[in-house]
């Protein structure tokens, strides 16, 4: 049985001006992403991976081409539709955690669950990322890795169909990064959320179902791993 297509892009381009210099961030990207898979997108800085992630997440629009989330054409959606799409279907994890300093870990997660249609409890989300014992701590009392895991709990608590992660271990050392990747792998396995992790770190590739490499705004390689490696076995 073929997995359901969640995202489909065709001839996707993105261009913008950087001062007086035109930049072609994406150059005709054709991509399919499937329900429940964990995908690692690899690429150096400037390869277009963050631009692609922002378009998939409804944070940016392409210059040309088509990007579809299931039956929704994101390339022509207005602001209202994009806002609803992000709210109802997408969880984001960024390199920096964006937690609210005056709220505890539990309260930071609850901010999302209070407005989601069918959330898990904040307690369940924190348990999924291994932070039940830190629920009443404020961000300043947590390590960087713990703060990132709270951010992951916040993202998954609304049960998104898609989890988009932009360099989630970029600000962390290897041991802490592995804990964050374990949290993402566990969330993918437990919830079935289609998970995309973009990174410049090729060591992360072994944990994915599929690895997509971007270079100069285009897909330059793709491979499927026969077995997903647990993050703690990766050679960092």
N, C-alpha and C positions, 0 to 999 in steps of 0.2 A: 504494500500500500504506500503510495507516495504521500509525503508530508505536505500539509497545506502551505501554500505560499503566503507569507505575511507581507513581505516587501517585494516590489518589482520596480527596477529602474531601467529605462531604455534611453540610450543616447543622451545621458544626463551631462549637462555642462554647467559650470559656474565661472563667471568672469567678473572682475571688479577692478577698480582703480586704486592703486597705492601711490598717492601723490599724483604724479603725471605718468606713472608707469602702469600699463595694463597688465593684470595678472590673470592667467587662466588656471584657476584652482582645480577644476574638473574638466576632463576632456573626453566626453562620450562614454560614460560609465554604464555598462549593462550588468545588472546584478539581481540575483534572486536570493532572498532569505526565507527560511522555512520555520514553521511553528516548532517551538521547543528546543531548537538547536542553540549551541553556544559557539559563537564565531569570534575569532581573533582577527582583527585587521591590523596588519603590520605595515609600517612605513616610516621613513625618516621625516623630520620636520620639513614641512612644505610639500609633502607628497599628496595632500588633499584629503587625508583621512578625517580630520576634524570637520572640514567643510561638508564632507559626505554625511557624517554623523549628524551634524546640525540640520541638514536637509531631511534626513530620515526622521528626525525628532520634531519636525515642524517649527524649528527655530529660524530657518532661513528658507528662501525659495531658490530654485534653480534658474539659470539664465535661459536655458532651453532644455528640451527633452521632457521625459515623464517620470514621475515617481508616484507609485501607488502603494497605499497601505490597505490591504484587502480590496474593498470596492471603492475606497476613497482616493480620489486623485489629488494628492497633496500639492502638485505643481500649479493647480489653478484655484486652490481653496483660499477663501478670504480669511481675515484675521479671526473672525468669530469661530469659523470651523476649525482653524488651526488651534485656537485656544481650547476648544472642547476636545479636540483630538489629543492634545498634550495632557489635559486634565484626566481624561477617561482611560487612555490606553498606554501612556508612556511613563516610565520611571527613568530619571536621569541620575548618574553618578559622575561627578567631575573630579578633577585632580585636587581641588581645594573644597573643603567639606561644607562650607556655607551653613553651619549650624547657628542657631540663635543662642548667643552666649548666656542670656538670662534664663534659659529654660534647661531643665534636666534632659538626659538622654531620652527618657520616656516621653516627656512633654514635646521634645523636638519631633519625635515620631508621630505623636498624637495630632500635631498640627495638620498632617496630611490625612490621617484616618478620619478626622472630624468632617472633612469635605468630600471624601471618596464615597462612591456608590455602594461598594461591597468590600469594605476593607477587612483585613485581619486585625486582631487586636494589637496595640503597640507592644504589649508583653510578648505576644507570639512572634512578632517581627524581630524583636531584640533577642529572643531565644534562638531564632534561626541563624543569627550571626554570632552567637556565643557570648552575648553581653547581658544576660539576665541579671548578673550580679553587679552590674554598673548602671542600672536603670535610673538610680536617683542621683547620679553624679552629673555635674555641670561640665560643659565642654572643656573649660580650663583645667578640670581635674582628670581629664582623659588624655592618653597618649595620642599621637597622630594616627596610628593604626586603629585605635578604638574610636576616634572621631570619624574616621572613614567608614568603619563598620556601622556606626549609628546612621551615617548618611545612606548606606546601603539599606539598612532596616527601614529608614524613612521612604526610600524609593520603592521597596517591594511591598510595603504595608498596604498600599491601595490595590494590590494584586494586578499590576499592569500586565498587559499582553506582551509588552516589549520593554527591556531594560537596556539602556544605552549608556555605556561607560567610557568616558574620555580620560585616558591616562590615569586610571584609578590608583595606581601604585607609584605614580611619577614622583611624588614628594616623600616617599617612604624608603627605608632601607630594606634589604632583601628579606630578612626574617619577618619583619612587620608586613611587608608586601605579600608574603605567602599567606599570612592569616587573612588578609583582605581578599586574596584570590580564592581561598577556601570558602569564605563567606559567599562570594559570587557563585562559585560552583555549586554550593549547597542550595542556594536560592533557586538556581536554574533547575537543579534536580528535583527539589521539593515542590516547586510551583509550576514548572513547565513553561516559565517565561522565556521567550526568545531573547537571548542575551548577546549583545555585541560589545566587545572590549577592543578599543583601539589603543595601540601602544607602539613605541619604537623598540621595545625590548623583545627580541626574538625568542628569549628563553621561555616566555609565557605561552608560546604557540602550542606546546605539547598538551595543554589542558583543554584544547578546543576540539569540537567535532570537525570544524572546518577552518582553514587558515587562508585568508585573502590578503595578498600583498599589493600595496599601492605604490606607484612611483610616478612622479611628475604628472599627477592628476588623472592617472589611468590605472586600471587593474593590470598588474604585470605578472601575477602568478596566483594560483589557487591549488590547494591540496586538501584532501580529507584524511584525518587521522583514523586509523583502524581502531585504536584504543585511546580513550582520553586518559592522560596521566593525571594523577592527583597533584595538586600544586606543591605539596611538600616533597615531591620526588623530582621537581624541575631543577635543572642545573642553572642557577641564576648567574 
